[in-house]
């Protein structure tokens, strides 16, 4: 099995096709930003739309800050910023807001996408949670 997968992944088109199937069929929201200081959104999957109500085409070029609002914990966002600056990973939860303004608890994990040790983008895997 591993050899078959390795053969597929050796081909760039096969690798991209696999990643596309995984991302588009994930139950979790997936958001990818570029590595610029602004962190502009370059990709979201359909689960993002189900989670937030935002159409994928309408968020490309914006920042994930479109999900934040008055109830978003500034300390959590500060921890996220520190992780991004250091090139590390982040995991947390915060109150975010759907397109219609409805608040929700979002759990998320942010990881760097690196090519030859250089961060080229960030991927955030997100899901809705309930208040504990």
DASUL-V824358 format. One line per field, one symbol per residue. psi: psi as a letter, one per 20 degrees, with the letter a starting at -180 (. if undefined). Layout:
BEGIN
psi = ???
END
This chain:
BEGIN
psi = ghhgggggihpggggggghggggijqhqppppqrjrhhlqpipqrhhgghgiippghiipiariiiiqahipohhghggggggghijarqpaqrpaprhjipqqpppqppqqoqoljppirppppqqqrrp.
END
